[in-house]
Amino acid sequence: MDFELLSYRELAARQGWKVDTARKTAHRRGWDKSTSPDGTRVLVKVPTSLLRPEGRDDPVCSGSMSLDSLQLALDTERRRAASAEADRDAWRSQAVANAAIVQKLLERM
């Protein structure tokens, strides 16, 4: 898979986003980050298949994204969802256990 190293500002300009949206998207999708050679910028490793071609419309709407790219994006989102669900379930279990402890302490009073 091909990647491009872009700053958040470059990514935002390329995609037609705000810089904050570029930063949040990179974080949400788990794209690797590095520092520019001069150490002044953060560079994000963005899959080229997900980048809007320069001077063209959105790749999803224009049909320029390949099926493999879409499948990769879907698989990534499914993994994120499964991880979030597992995290939620762990917190729920902890909350139930804490509630039981609190209930026992209140009964002693």
N, C-alpha and C positions, 0 to 999 in steps of 0.2 A: 504494500500500500504506500502511496506517495503522500508526503507531508510538505507543508510549508511552514517555516518559522516566521511568525508575524507578531508584532507588538499588539497590545490591545487596541491602540489607536488605528493601526493598519487594518486589523481585523474588522473593527467597527466601520471604517471607511469602505472596505471591500464588500461588506455585507449590507451596508446601509443602516447600521445600528448606531446607538449611542455607545460610548466607551464603556459605561457601566454595564450595559447589556452584553457586550463582548466579554467582559470580565466574568460576569455571572454565568454566561453560557459555557465558557471554557472550564470554569469550576464544576458546573453541573455535569458536563460531559466527561470530566476527568482527563482532559487533555494535558499532556506533560508540559512543564514549563522549564525554561532555562533563562539565564541572564545573557544579555548581549555581550559581545567580546569586550566592549568598553565599560561594561558594568553599569550602564545608566538606564537600561530598559529591561523589562521582563518580556521574553519571547515565548509564544505559545506554539506548540506543535499541532497544527491543524490539518486533518486529512483533506487533501485537495479535492476529493470527491464531494465534500460537504461545503466547499467554498463556492460562492457565486462567481461565475466567470466574469472577469473584468469587462465592463461595458455591456453586460447581458442581464436579463431579468433573473428572478429567483430560479435556481436550478430545479427545484421540485416542481414548480408551476410550469416551467418550460420543458420538462421531461428530460433534462440532460443528466439527471442522476441515474446511475446504473442500478439494476436490481440488487447487485451485491452490496452497493453502498447503502441502499435503503435497508437491506437485511442486517448489515452491520450496525446501523443506527438503531434499528428495532431491537436487536439482541442486547445492545448496550443499555437501552432503556429498560428492557425486561430485567437485566441483572440489577440495575439501580432500584427498580421497584421491589424485587425480591429482597434485596438488602434492607431497604426501608421497612418492609413488612416484618422482617426478622428483628430489626431494631425496635420497632413498635411493640412487638410481642414480648420481647425481653423486658422493656420498660413496664408493660402492663403486668407481667408476672411479678416484677419487683414492687409495683404499687400494691398489688393484692397481698403480697407477703408483708409489706409495711403496714397495711391496714389491719391485718390480723394481729400484728405485734401491738399496734396502738390500742386495738380493742381489748387485748389481754391486760395491758397496762391500765386502761380505764376501769376494767372490772375489779382490779385490785384496790382502787381508790375508795 
